[in-house]
Amino acid sequence: MNALVVAALAVGGYVWLWSGFRHAAEVRLARILGRRSAVRLRWAWMTRPVRRRRSTADEWHRASIELCHALSAELVAGRTPGEALARAIASVEVPGDLREVTAAARDGGDVAAALVAAAPEQGGEGLRRLAACWSVGVGVGGGMAALVERVALALRAAQAHRQDVAAQLAGPRATARLLAGLPVLGVGMAAAMGMRPLDFLFGGVPGLACLGAGVLLDIGGLWWTGRMARAALAS
């Protein structure tokens, strides 16, 4: 009976650790929306930092595409590159600060360097490509509009590819999280059958070694799966 109690506590602790702490506002909202909505809210709160980074990167990707299209339109309208870039930045909503880029465009500064400096680590590929395009395009004059438009098309194709890859990776990611939780479920089932797995795991050096190796392998599997998914998205 003691093994069953300990197993139940272990499973409960695992679920609690994965579900995270709950905000008071979340608890009140969960009472209103029901149990299923509470689970979704808890998972959303738990993954909020990761989703925020992904959301910011996606916003930068979309803003870079819109910026390139706007810049191309301004150049086709006959404006100088600096004026065209300043007007394009003013017409596009970006998730960051491009005031240095605008100042460089209006004052004749190093626009390419300002674009690279303003590009975030996550989602800044578009600005970096635009910087390379600017370095080449300023020297050829009228051909810059066509170069910027090609950059916009390339960025749009890359965005569509990332969305497709992310959709295909949703299944493997969910499977990896499910497999990571199976050892805990197995321990609980073994305890329910009277096999006393916790006595072995916590009763001596061999059990502790098995427990430590299992935890490390579980964490390593999740890390490796996440690494492969990030590599696939970045390709």
N, C-alpha and C positions, 0 to 999 in steps of 0.2 A: 504493500500500500504506500509506503514511503517513497518507493521508486516512482509510482504513478504520480504522486504529488509533485516530486521534483521534476519529472518529465513535463507535467502540465505547466509548471512554473517556467521551465526552460522554453517551451514552445510559446508561452505567453510573453516571456521576455523578448524572444526573437521577433515576434509580431510587433511588440511595442517599440523595439529599436528601429524596425523598418518603417513603422508608421509615423514615428517622430512625435514630438510634443505638440499639443493642440492649443491653439489660441482660444481665448475665451470667446471671441467673436465667432470663431469657427464652430465652437461647441453650440452656441446659440443658433447659428445658422443651420447646423446639422440637425438640431431638433425640429427645425421648421421644414427642412427639405427631406428628411428621412435618412435611413441608414445607408442606402446605396450612394446617395449624394454625399454623405459624410465621408465615405471611403474615397470618393473621387476628390473631395476637397482636401483630405489629409495627404493624398498622393501629390496633389498639385502644390500644397504648401511645402512638402518635403523636397520636391524637385524644382522649386522656384529659382534658386540661384543658377542652375544649369539652363533652365528655360529662359531666364533673363539674358544670359550671355548669347544663347542661340537667337533670341529675338532681336537683340541689338545687332548681331552679325547680319541677320536677314534684312533688317532695316537699312544697314549700310549697303548691302548688295543692291537693294531696290533703289536707294537714293543715288548710287553711282550710275546705274543704268539711266535713270531719269536725268541726271546731270549731264551725261554724255549726249543724250538726245537733245536736251535744251541747248547745250553748247553748239552742237552741230547746226541746229536751226538758227541760232544767232549768227554763226559764221556765214551760213548761206545767205542771211539777210544783208550781209555786207559789212558787219561790224568788225573792228579790229579784234585780234585774239584776246587781249587783256580786257577790253570792254565786254566782249561776248562772254567770257568766263565769269566776270563780276555779275552780269545780268542773269546768267544761268544759275549761279549759286543763290541769288536772291529769289529766284522763281521756284526753287526746289527745297522741300523740307528735308533736312538732314538730321540724323540723330546726334551730331557732334558739332564742334566749333570749327568753322572754316573762315573765320575773320582774317587770319594771317594769310590765307590763300587769296582772299578778296583784296587785301591791302597790297599784296605782291602783284596781283593782276592790274590794279589801278595805277600803281606807282612804278611799274616796269621792273619789279624785282624778280628774284629767282622763283618763278611759279612752280617749276618742277620740284624743287627742294621743299617748298611749302606744302605741296600736295603729299609728298612722301612723309613729311613730318606730321601732317594731320591725319594720315591713314592709320586707323586702329589695327592692332594685331589680328583681331578677329573681324573679318568682313571688309578689310581695307584693300583687297586685291584690286578693286575697281579704280580707286584713287591712284594706286601705284602704277597701274596700266595707263591711266590717263596722264600721269607724270611722264612716263616714257614716251607716250604719244606727243605730249607737249614739247619735249626736248627735240623730237624729230620734226614735228610739224611746223614749229616756229621758223625753222630754217628754210622750209619749202613754200611758205606763204599760202597760196590759194588751195593747196592740196590738204590742208589741215582738216577741213570739214569732212572730207571723205575718210580720213584716218580716224577721226573721233567717232564717226558713224560705224565704222568697222569695229572699233572697240566696244561700242554699245551693243552691237549684235553679238560679239563674242561673249560679253558679260551676260547677256540674256540667255544664250545657249548654255553657259556654265551654270546659271541659276536653275534652269530647267533640269540639267543633269543632277545637280545636288538634290533637288526635290524628288527626283525619281529614285536616286540612291537611298535617300532617307526613308522613302516609303518601302523600299525593298528590305531595308535593315530593321524595320519595326518588328517583324516576326522573330528573327534571330536574337534581338535584344530581349524581347519578352521571354523567349525560351531560356536564355542565359540566366535571367533573374529567377525563373521558376526552378531551374536546376540547382541554383545556388541555395535555395531553401529546402531542397529535398533531404539533405542530411539531417536537418533538425527534425523533419517529419519522420524520418526513419528511426531516429533515436526515440521519439515519442511512441511510435508503433511497437518498437522492441520492448520498451518499458511496459506498455499495455499488455504485451504477451508474457510478461513475467521473466524476461531475459536479463533484466538488471544491467543495462548498458552503462548507466551512470556510475555504478559501482566500479566497473572496469576503467572507465575514462578518467575518473577522479581518484581511483584507489591505489595508484602506483605509477611508477615511472613509465612502464610500457603504455598504459592508458593515456597518460598525459602527453607522451610523445605522439601517439596516434591522434589525439585531439588537436595538438598544436599543428601537426602536419596537415590534418584535414582542414583546419581553419585557414592556414596559409595557402593551401591549394585552392580553396574556395575563393578567397580574396584574389589570388593570382588569376584565377579563371575569369572573374568579373573584370579585373583590370585589363587582361589581355583581350577580352571581347570588346571592351570599350575602346581599346587602342586600335584594334582592327577596324572598328566602325568609324572612328575618327580619321583613320588613314584612307578609308574608302570614300568618306565625304570630302576629304581634301584632294583626292586625285582628280 
